[in-house]
């Protein structure tokens, strides 16, 4: 067993705690279990850390361009900085992500777990 008191501060702390307690009650689990599950999920996603680019790459190489993440909207001008190979690789990875998302949406649709309109 692990015991630890947690102190939250800030303007949002009370509202977040109240909303979490309400959700836990609706789901029939304890507040402690809800927090435990949230931390467990966070660690599953970020336990090994987020991939990072060493900042010295920008200092050492003024022409260096990092790949944009697919989790953000394309920034104007960024694609223009990529050479042909890099742009081709970026497009290929974007297609792979799109196809993977399509497969997952189709799977959820087949199981009746997808409620949004599907346009592809």
MIVO-634642 format. One record per residue: x, y, z of N, C-alpha, C in turn; residue number from 1; residue in three letters. Coordinates in pm, whole numbers. Layout:
# MIVO-634642
> n_px / n_py / n_pz / ca_px / ca_py / ca_pz / c_px / c_py / c_pz / num / residu
> X / Y / Z / X / Y / Z / X / Y / Z / NUM / Ala
...
END
This chain:
# MIVO-634642
> n_px / n_py / n_pz / ca_px / ca_py / ca_pz / c_px / c_py / c_pz / num / residu
> 84 / -118 / 0 / 0 / 0 / 0 / 88 / 124 / 0 / 1 / Unk
> 44 / 224 / -70 / 116 / 351 / -80 / 22 / 460 / -31 / 2 / Unk
> 68 / 543 / 59 / -14 / 653 / 111 / 61 / 783 / 93 / 3 / Unk
> -9 / 881 / 42 / 52 / 1012 / 23 / -58 / 1115 / 14 / 4 / Unk
> -38 / 1228 / 78 / -133 / 1337 / 66 / -94 / 1423 / -53 / 5 / Unk
> -194 / 1469 / -125 / -169 / 1552 / -242 / -234 / 1687 / -218 / 6 / Unk
> -160 / 1792 / -245 / -212 / 1928 / -230 / -217 / 1994 / -367 / 7 / Unk
> -333 / 2039 / -404 / -350 / 2112 / -528 / -369 / 2258 / -495 / 8 / Unk
> -314 / 2343 / -578 / -336 / 2486 / -558 / -365 / 2551 / -692 / 9 / Unk
> -406 / 2672 / -686 / -438 / 2744 / -809 / -587 / 2762 / -823 / 10 / Unk
> -623 / 2849 / -913 / -763 / 2885 / -932 / -849 / 2767 / -976 / 11 / Unk
> -794 / 2677 / -1054 / -871 / 2567 / -1108 / -882 / 2446 / -1015 / 12 / Unk
> -803 / 2441 / -909 / -792 / 2321 / -826 / -927 / 2275 / -773 / 13 / Unk
> -1004 / 2364 / -715 / -1132 / 2325 / -655 / -1228 / 2275 / -762 / 14 / Unk
> -1239 / 2348 / -872 / -1331 / 2309 / -979 / -1293 / 2173 / -1038 / 15 / Unk
> -1164 / 2150 / -1060 / -1118 / 2022 / -1116 / -1146 / 1909 / -1018 / 16 / Unk
> -1114 / 1931 / -890 / -1138 / 1827 / -789 / -1287 / 1795 / -780 / 17 / Unk
> -1372 / 1896 / -778 / -1517 / 1872 / -769 / -1569 / 1797 / -892 / 18 / Unk
> -1521 / 1835 / -1009 / -1563 / 1767 / -1132 / -1515 / 1622 / -1131 / 19 / Unk
> -1392 / 1599 / -1085 / -1338 / 1463 / -1078 / -1417 / 1378 / -978 / 20 / Unk
> -1452 / 1435 / -864 / -1529 / 1361 / -764 / -1668 / 1326 / -818 / 21 / Unk
> -1728 / 1420 / -891 / -1860 / 1396 / -952 / -1850 / 1282 / -1054 / 22 / Unk
> -1748 / 1286 / -1138 / -1728 / 1182 / -1239 / -1705 / 1046 / -1172 / 23 / Unk
> -1622 / 1042 / -1069 / -1595 / 917 / -998 / -1724 / 859 / -943 / 24 / Unk
> -1806 / 944 / -885 / -1935 / 899 / -829 / -2025 / 844 / -939 / 25 / Unk
> -2031 / 914 / -1054 / -2113 / 868 / -1167 / -2066 / 733 / -1219 / 26 / Unk
> -1934 / 711 / -1217 / -1878 / 587 / -1269 / -1873 / 477 / -1163 / 27 / Unk
> -1912 / 511 / -1040 / -1915 / 411 / -934 / -1778 / 369 / -885 / 28 / Unk
> -1682 / 461 / -894 / -1547 / 432 / -843 / -1509 / 540 / -743 / 29 / Unk
> -1407 / 510 / -664 / -1362 / 609 / -566 / -1282 / 719 / -635 / 30 / Unk
> -1275 / 833 / -568 / -1194 / 944 / -618 / -1048 / 897 / -630 / 31 / Unk
> -1003 / 819 / -533 / -868 / 766 / -534 / -844 / 679 / -658 / 32 / Unk
> -940 / 594 / -691 / -927 / 506 / -808 / -923 / 589 / -936 / 33 / Unk
> -1005 / 695 / -943 / -1005 / 781 / -1061 / -868 / 846 / -1079 / 34 / Unk
> -809 / 898 / -971 / -676 / 958 / -980 / -571 / 854 / -1016 / 35 / Unk
> -582 / 736 / -957 / -488 / 629 / -986 / -492 / 594 / -1135 / 36 / Unk
> -614 / 577 / -1189 / -630 / 544 / -1332 / -575 / 656 / -1421 / 37 / Unk
> -597 / 781 / -1380 / -548 / 894 / -1459 / -395 / 896 / -1463 / 38 / Unk
> -332 / 874 / -1349 / -186 / 872 / -1344 / -132 / 752 / -1423 / 39 / Unk
> -198 / 639 / -1409 / -156 / 519 / -1483 / -161 / 543 / -1633 / 40 / Unk
> -268 / 604 / -1681 / -282 / 636 / -1823 / -175 / 737 / -1867 / 41 / Unk
> -150 / 837 / -1785 / -48 / 937 / -1816 / 89 / 871 / -1830 / 42 / Unk
> 122 / 783 / -1736 / 251 / 715 / -1740 / 262 / 624 / -1862 / 43 / Unk
> 152 / 562 / -1901 / 153 / 477 / -2020 / 187 / 560 / -2143 / 44 / Unk
> 133 / 682 / -2149 / 157 / 768 / -2265 / 291 / 840 / -2260 / 45 / Unk
> 336 / 877 / -2139 / 454 / 963 / -2128 / 564 / 905 / -2040 / 46 / Unk
> 551 / 782 / -1997 / 645 / 723 / -1902 / 789 / 727 / -1946 / 47 / Unk
> 812 / 711 / -2073 / 949 / 715 / -2125 / 987 / 855 / -2167 / 48 / Unk
> 901 / 949 / -2136 / 927 / 1088 / -2173 / 878 / 1116 / -2313 / 49 / Unk
> 865 / 1240 / -2342 / 826 / 1281 / -2476 / 950 / 1289 / -2563 / 50 / Unk
> 943 / 1242 / -2685 / 1061 / 1254 / -2770 / 1099 / 1401 / -2786 / 51 / Unk
> 1224 / 1429 / -2774 / 1268 / 1568 / -2780 / 1385 / 1583 / -2876 / 52 / Unk
> 1397 / 1699 / -2930 / 1507 / 1732 / -3020 / 1608 / 1815 / -2940 / 53 / Unk
> 1733 / 1773 / -2937 / 1833 / 1853 / -2865 / 1838 / 1996 / -2922 / 54 / Unk
> 1834 / 2093 / -2834 / 1831 / 2234 / -2878 / 1959 / 2277 / -2947 / 55 / Unk
> 2069 / 2208 / -2919 / 2195 / 2250 / -2982 / 2194 / 2230 / -3133 / 56 / Unk
> 2100 / 2152 / -3185 / 2091 / 2136 / -3331 / 2066 / 2271 / -3398 / 57 / Unk
> 1983 / 2357 / -3335 / 1952 / 2487 / -3394 / 2073 / 2582 / -3382 / 58 / Unk
> 2151 / 2565 / -3279 / 2268 / 2651 / -3260 / 2379 / 2613 / -3357 / 59 / Unk
> 2403 / 2482 / -3371 / 2512 / 2434 / -3456 / 2481 / 2443 / -3605 / 60 / Unk
> 2354 / 2428 / -3641 / 2316 / 2424 / -3782 / 2200 / 2520 / -3806 / 61 / Unk
> 2229 / 2637 / -3857 / 2126 / 2741 / -3878 / 2021 / 2698 / -3982 / 62 / Unk
> 2056 / 2603 / -4068 / 1964 / 2556 / -4171 / 1876 / 2440 / -4124 / 63 / Unk
> 1898 / 2395 / -3999 / 1826 / 2279 / -3948 / 1676 / 2306 / -3940 / 64 / Unk
> 1596 / 2209 / -3987 / 1450 / 2218 / -3982 / 1400 / 2091 / -3915 / 65 / Unk
> 1323 / 2104 / -3808 / 1266 / 1988 / -3740 / 1136 / 1948 / -3807 / 66 / Unk
> 1107 / 1819 / -3804 / 978 / 1771 / -3856 / 867 / 1825 / -3767 / 67 / Unk
> 762 / 1881 / -3825 / 649 / 1921 / -3742 / 575 / 1797 / -3693 / 68 / Unk
> 512 / 1809 / -3580 / 434 / 1697 / -3528 / 297 / 1695 / -3596 / 69 / Unk
> 240 / 1578 / -3609 / 107 / 1569 / -3669 / -1 / 1610 / -3569 / 70 / Unk
> 40 / 1641 / -3446 / -55 / 1687 / -3345 / -78 / 1837 / -3348 / 71 / Unk
> -17 / 1905 / -3442 / -36 / 2051 / -3451 / -68 / 2087 / -3596 / 72 / Unk
> -130 / 2200 / -3613 / -163 / 2245 / -3749 / -34 / 2285 / -3820 / 73 / Unk
> -29 / 2265 / -3952 / 92 / 2304 / -4027 / 120 / 2453 / -4012 / 74 / Unk
> 246 / 2485 / -3993 / 286 / 2626 / -3981 / 326 / 2677 / -4118 / 75 / Unk
> 274 / 2794 / -4151 / 306 / 2851 / -4281 / 456 / 2873 / -4293 / 76 / Unk
> 509 / 2836 / -4405 / 651 / 2858 / -4431 / 740 / 2741 / -4392 / 77 / Unk
> 691 / 2653 / -4305 / 775 / 2543 / -4259 / 803 / 2443 / -4371 / 78 / Unk
> 701 / 2409 / -4449 / 722 / 2312 / -4556 / 815 / 2365 / -4663 / 79 / Unk
> 813 / 2495 / -4683 / 901 / 2555 / -4783 / 1049 / 2540 / -4745 / 80 / Unk
> 1077 / 2522 / -4616 / 1215 / 2507 / -4569 / 1268 / 2365 / -4588 / 81 / Unk
> 1178 / 2269 / -4612 / 1221 / 2130 / -4624 / 1278 / 2102 / -4762 / 82 / Unk
> 1384 / 2020 / -4764 / 1434 / 1977 / -4895 / 1340 / 1869 / -4949 / 83 / Unk
> 1363 / 1825 / -5071 / 1273 / 1732 / -5138 / 1259 / 1599 / -5062 / 84 / Unk
> 1369 / 1544 / -5014 / 1364 / 1417 / -4941 / 1285 / 1429 / -4811 / 85 / Unk
> 1309 / 1537 / -4739 / 1240 / 1558 / -4613 / 1090 / 1578 / -4635 / 86 / Unk
> 1053 / 1656 / -4735 / 912 / 1680 / -4766 / 845 / 1550 / -4808 / 87 / Unk
> 914 / 1469 / -4888 / 860 / 1340 / -4931 / 837 / 1249 / -4810 / 88 / Unk
> 933 / 1245 / -4719 / 919 / 1161 / -4599 / 804 / 1212 / -4512 / 89 / Unk
> 795 / 1342 / -4497 / 686 / 1401 / -4419 / 550 / 1364 / -4477 / 90 / Unk
> 535 / 1375 / -4609 / 410 / 1339 / -4675 / 380 / 1190 / -4656 / 91 / Unk
> 481 / 1106 / -4665 / 463 / 963 / -4647 / 415 / 931 / -4505 / 92 / Unk
> 476 / 993 / -4406 / 435 / 970 / -4267 / 293 / 1021 / -4243 / 93 / Unk
> 259 / 1135 / -4301 / 124 / 1189 / -4286 / 22 / 1092 / -4346 / 94 / Unk
> 53 / 1035 / -4464 / -36 / 937 / -4526 / -52 / 814 / -4437 / 95 / Unk
> 57 / 769 / -4377 / 51 / 652 / -4289 / -38 / 679 / -4167 / 96 / Unk
> -25 / 798 / -4111 / -110 / 835 / -3997 / -256 / 841 / -4039 / 97 / Unk
> -283 / 900 / -4155 / -420 / 909 / -4205 / -479 / 770 / -4226 / 98 / Unk
> -404 / 680 / -4289 / -454 / 545 / -4314 / -478 / 469 / -4184 / 99 / Unk
> -389 / 488 / -4086 / -408 / 422 / -3956 / -535 / 475 / -3888 / 100 / Unk
> -558 / 606 / -3896 / -678 / 665 / -3837 / -803 / 613 / -3907 / 101 / Unk
> -798 / 602 / -4040 / -912 / 549 / -4115 / -945 / 406 / -4072 / 102 / Unk
> -840 / 323 / -4059 / -863 / 184 / -4017 / -930 / 179 / -3880 / 103 / Unk
> -884 / 262 / -3788 / -941 / 262 / -3653 / -1084 / 312 / -3656 / 104 / Unk
> -1113 / 414 / -3735 / -1251 / 464 / -3746 / -1341 / 356 / -3804 / 105 / Unk
> -1296 / 289 / -3908 / -1377 / 182 / -3968 / -1401 / 68 / -3869 / 106 / Unk
> -1299 / 35 / -3791 / -1314 / -70 / -3689 / -1420 / -29 / -3588 / 107 / Unk
> -1412 / 95 / -3541 / -1510 / 143 / -3443 / -1650 / 150 / -3503 / 108 / Unk
> -1658 / 188 / -3630 / -1789 / 191 / -3696 / -1849 / 50 / -3702 / 109 / Unk
> -1768 / -47 / -3736 / -1815 / -185 / -3745 / -1864 / -236 / -3610 / 110 / Unk
> -1804 / -186 / -3502 / -1844 / -226 / -3367 / -1955 / -137 / -3311 / 111 / Unk
> -1999 / -37 / -3391 / -2104 / 54 / -3345 / -2055 / 153 / -3241 / 112 / Unk
> -1926 / 179 / -3237 / -1867 / 270 / -3138 / -1828 / 404 / -3198 / 113 / Unk
> -1872 / 432 / -3319 / -1837 / 558 / -3386 / -1966 / 632 / -3418 / 114 / Unk
> -1981 / 754 / -3366 / -2106 / 829 / -3384 / -2093 / 948 / -3477 / 115 / Unk
> -1973 / 989 / -3507 / -1954 / 1107 / -3592 / -1971 / 1071 / -3739 / 116 / Unk
> -2008 / 1169 / -3823 / -2011 / 1140 / -3966 / -1872 / 1103 / -4017 / 117 / Unk
> -1865 / 1016 / -4113 / -1739 / 968 / -4166 / -1736 / 1001 / -4315 / 118 / Unk
> -1637 / 1077 / -4360 / -1636 / 1131 / -4495 / -1534 / 1070 / -4591 / 119 / Unk
> -1449 / 980 / -4548 / -1343 / 931 / -4637 / -1392 / 821 / -4724 / 120 / Unk
END
